[in-house]
Amino acid sequence: MSPEERRRMIVQSVLPLLVEHGSGVTTSQIARAAGIGEGTVFRVFKDKDELFATCFAEALKPDQVLDAIAVIDLEQSLDDRLVEAADALSAHLQRMGALMAVMHGSGRRPEHRHDPGDGRDRRKESMTAMREAMAELFEPERERLRLPAAQLAALFLSLLFSGRMRFDANGDEPTTMELVDVFLNGAVEAA
């Protein structure tokens, strides 16, 4: 296994542990989850802080959700494509939120700057990649679209992200299907 593959494997093993244990996760737990010796953790990462920073950077990447969107069958109906994409995006947001909440609650603030020093805005890059992936889902209907696919993708993401916030204590947030239906068909019944 190359050093980069080992690094990635350790990070993937640690992410669920961070959600469960926060920064209190032990090197023993990390090594056991990754199937390696404790010493190997520190041959790959200089300390737990570097490991945690790498985990946060990985959790913020949209790669997993972009892969899930890329395999959505374009032969499905548009509403089915959007529901599938919305479910993948919601799962991504929940994973990120869970990790951030646990780490924040344990007193460790993740370093997740938008500009990590190389002049790139990672958040903007992630949002652009998600919007572009979503725009592809609209392409089979391009002749019927009222707006360009990229604009519809941006609108859908805005609705999805705001629709996932809980607005009341009763938990009356819309289902994914309801959100897609309102997006595609509007809020008013056809006369």
Phi, psi and omega in degrees: 000130179291159178303322180292320178294319178297317179301312181297319180297318179296314180300315180297328178286328185278328183308310178295328178294322178295321178295321183282317188247350185066204183289355178280359178301138183267159177295331176296314178297319180298310182298316180298314181296325181274349180071036181226171175281155180302322180298328180296324179304317185271357168276337181266321180238140183292328178197179181295327179300316178295319178299313181296318179299320178294322178297316179297316179300319179294317181297329181281343180291141180271010187308312183297316181288326177295321176297318180295321179290322183297333182265005177293130183290117181287354176279344177292165175294156180301318181296322177294321178297316182292323177297314180299316179294317180298321178295318179295316179295319179296319178297320178298313180296322179294318178299313179298313182297319180297316180296314181296319181295315181295315181292319178297317180295335180269006176088001180255120181265121180293142175269107181225061180296148176288327179243100183282019176104351181256011177083001182262141176260096186297323180296315179296319178299318179296314180296321178297315180297319179294319179297318179295319178296318179293323180301324178300328181291337179273342188304319180302336179258016189306328180290336183259353185287140178278337180227163176300149183304318181296321179291319177296321178298316179297318178296317180296317178298320178298315179295316180299311183295320179285329179290343180273353176279141177275124182263347177213167184287344181281351179071032182276045178282152182291150173287166178299318180297319178296317180299314179296318180299314179294321179299314184279328188242356179086176184268347185251134177298145177294141183283000000 
